[in-house]
Amino acid sequence: MSLAGERLVVGAPGDKDPSRDATEDPMIPGAGAAYVFHSIDDHWQPEQMLLPAFSQAAAGFGWSVRATDDRVVVGAPFAVGCDDGPSAIVLRGAAHVFHRDDSGWALDQCLSSSGGRRADFFGYSVGISESHVLIGAAWDYSARRDDPTDNSGPYTGAVYLEAPSDDDAWRTELY
């Protein structure tokens, strides 16, 4: 969980996706969620449920959360990445960056490791400031600090420093 000013964000990595059919096997862990609460007159009120860019069973969305007053980053270290297309890799991991505006919370971007491989666990830990997002990849294989595509160092782990670019997309600034 993460407290920022009058907002509290609580991750629920095993939460069942409300869009899934209720008749599905209840033993299958859900995609996960993160819940934002707002303190109004010293009482915590639910503000919004945050969901991943796309639902995946057992993705762990909400495993790690960090917040500022108007931005939240949510890790999903067991996800296949940001989509289930050709770039999907089992346990690659993902992190979702949300921003708050007058209409509520909205997804900025889903991020995944640039040199992603199986079991990187990108999103296992996250951090945030007003201008940057930090994302930990617990089992990243990179042996070189300057090359996220180098997969020659088993289980070394890595941290990605992400920053918004001029076109508002998040880009890896430091690895």
Protein Blocks (a to p, Z undefined) as FASTA:
>chain_A
ZZehjaccdddfkbccfkbcfkbcfklccebpcdddddeehiacdfbdcddfbdcehklp
ojaccddfkbccdddfkbgbjbfcfklcghkbpcddddddfkbccdfbdcddfkbcehkl
gokaccddfkbccdddfkbcbfbfklmkbckbghkbpaddddddfkopacdfbZZ
